[in-house]
Amino acid sequence: MSSNLESLKIDPALLSRLTRDTGRRLTRAELDEQRVSFVYGSVGAKLGLSREQVKRALMAHRGAEADAS
């Protein structure tokens, strides 16, 4: 098995970008998109919700949390 791993070729430019972005903090928009993807993938499709419906629900939830603070 180690011979298979040793034969892998990694694009140096890709490796450089991955290494550079490892410590980068995500923006609010990137985090929001990840949340939408996670919730939609977990329950959205099973409940018949669209990605847009999940996005609106998460935005409403965030607004409710802000109001409670």
N, C-alpha and C positions, 0 to 999 in steps of 0.2 A: 504494500500500500504506500509506503513512503516513496517509492519510485514514481507513483502517479503524482504525488504532491510536488516532488522535485521537478517534474516536467511542466508544471503550470507556468504559464507566462502571464505576467501582469503588466498592463499598459502603464509605463512610468508616469504619464500625464494624469491618468486616473488615480493612481496611488498618491501622487502629489496633492491632488484636489481633496481626496479623502483625508489625508493626513492634515492638511491645512484646515479643513472644516470641522475636524473632530471637536475642537474646543469652542467653536462658535456658538453663541447663544441664539436661539430661534427668536424671530420677531413675533409679535402678537398675532399677525395674520397667519404666519406659518403654524403656530400652535393651534389657532382656531381651525385651520384646515386639517391638521392631524386629529383633532378632537372629532370633527365631523366624520372623517374617514373611519375612525375607531368605532364611534357609535353606530354609524350606518352599517359597517361591516358586522358589528356584533348583534344588533337587533333591528336596524332600520328595514332591511329587505324582508326579514321574517314578518314584520308587522305591516308590510305594504307601504312603508313610508319612502318618499323620495329623498335624495340627498338634500334638496332645497328645504324640505320640511324639517329634516334633522337640523340643518343649519339654523333655521328660524327658531326652533325650539331651544337650541343651545344659546342663541343670542338672547332670547327671552329669559332663560334661566340666569344668565350672567347679569342681565339687568335687574332681576329680582334680588340677586345676591348683593348688588351694589346698593340697592335701595335699603336693604336690611342693615347695612354697615353704618 
